[in-house]
Amino acid sequence: MRKAVSVLLVCMLAAVLFLSGCAKKTGTTGPIQIALQAPITGDYAYEGQMAKQSVEVAVEMINKAGGVLGRQIEVTVVDDASTPKDSAIAAQKAVSMKVVAVIGSYGSSVTEPAADIYEKNKMVSVGYGCTAVRLTMDKQRNYFFRTCGRDDAQGLFFAKYAVETMGAKRIGIMHDNSTFGKGVAEEAKKALQPYIDAKKCEIVYYDAITPGEKDFSAAVTKLGATKPDVWYFTGYYPEAGLLIRQARDAGLTCPFIGGNAAVNEDFVKIAGLDVAKGALTTEEPLVIDVTTTLAGQFRDLYQQKFNTLPDSPWPVYAADALYAIVGAIGKANSTDADTIATTLHTNMTGVEGITGPLLFTAQGDREDVHQVMYEVAANGKLVLHKP
């Protein structure tokens, strides 16, 4: 009998310890658990690694400032390998971890299946590098938000800049048929229509390349034959670097403008500095050009930890996604998903991120995201373009 009681006590103790561990992770004590979904491997691993580093910096800043609700923040990374299929797997993993919310991901076509899974499981997710309009306009998602801008804003900015600032009359647009790339191209085409109607410009080339290929000579030849004044490529940096190199080798000299996923340090490496310098890109402001107090603190800590700064806006928007989640938790005084989502939609006044105020529309889009034109300088770094 004594042996049986001892065994029972041991079992009860084990159960208590197990439940205590669960409570620490998902309950009201211990660190608040958040996941970062990012492309740590795959075609866009360069962006994923910067997102991971940016979130690490943001976690340190938030925790040093006292965390939220008297608790520290912990972030676990789930790798979506830059593909929609692996994105769904990563999302299922994050759901199984029972985290409070998720940051991610990079790429609209990669984000979309994950957003559906998070929505089904009533888990808040805040995208940082997913700009396709349809993510918030084609489907009602109550738990999906994003800190980056949308393709329609970028399309409008490109059209106005190309025609009014650069004086372009013959415009070539090339995309990669991805959700993101085609989306930006379609929005740019739409935004150019008033100028076309006013006979201020014309689209002389509009076509797609196949991502993952290495030889784009046929596309470059076809583009060159139209004699464009400016060439806008709305796909991603692995193809952008190859395209501009092959185009310049073929004698195409018109200005190259990349969409906001086309130009970064990897683009410069792929194209070669001799070719990449002078390339332009429609972008949200880089952290080096952001003047908020948090941006200064972020730059100092990021530089200290990694001896460089992010060279695209998306990693910093990942850090902003964390600030949005933490800000909503603090305002709501709760880690309940419904309460966090409602707060993100309606009560974010005064919540600041690295790039500025974190306010969201009824659809979950961030308000007041600015667009600028950058240029690859002679040292390979992006600087604000001065026409």
WOZIUR-V827926 format. One record per helix or strand of 3 or more residues. SS is the DSSP state (~ for helix, > for strand). FROM is the first residue (numbers start at 0). LEN is the number of residues. If there is no record, write none. Layout:
# WOZIUR-V827926
ss:SS from:FROM len:LEN
ss:SS from:FROM len:LEN
This chain:
# WOZIUR-V827926
ss:~ from:1 len:25
ss:> from:31 len:7
ss:~ from:44 len:20
ss:> from:72 len:7
ss:~ from:83 len:13
ss:> from:100 len:3
ss:~ from:107 len:13
ss:> from:123 len:4
ss:~ from:133 len:4
ss:> from:143 len:3
ss:~ from:150 len:15
ss:> from:169 len:6
ss:~ from:178 len:19
ss:> from:201 len:7
ss:~ from:216 len:9
ss:> from:229 len:4
ss:~ from:236 len:13
ss:> from:254 len:4
ss:~ from:264 len:7
ss:~ from:272 len:4
ss:> from:279 len:4
ss:~ from:286 len:3
ss:~ from:292 len:14
ss:~ from:313 len:19
ss:~ from:336 len:10
ss:> from:371 len:5
ss:> from:381 len:3
